[in-house]
Amino acid sequence: MGLTSLLPLVILFAVVGGAAYFGYQIYLWSNELADRGQKHMEKKNMTFTKDGGLKVGVKEMDAEEYADRTQR
């Protein structure tokens, strides 16, 4: 009688534990995905600002080359 009344509680803990593990794995995966995306954007000289904007950097170019490209 005592063991049969504890069976639903054990099943509940197993389901909640499985859901918590699954949620934690999704959390880890999403953080890894965000880090990879940020590194990929930084390679292209693009960064996100704290207020949500996008800042695009320009590769260094000397004045003569800049003048040549803009005059074309």
BELHUMO-V49622 format. One record per run of one state. SS is the DSSP state (@ for helix, = for strand, . for the rest). FROM is the first residue (numbers start at 1). TO is the last residue. If there is no record, write none. Layout:
# BELHUMO-V49622
SS|FROM|TO + SS|FROM|TO
This chain:
# BELHUMO-V49622
.|1|1 + @|2|43 + .|44|45 + =|46|48 + .|49|53 + =|54|56 + .|57|62 + @|63|71 + .|72|72
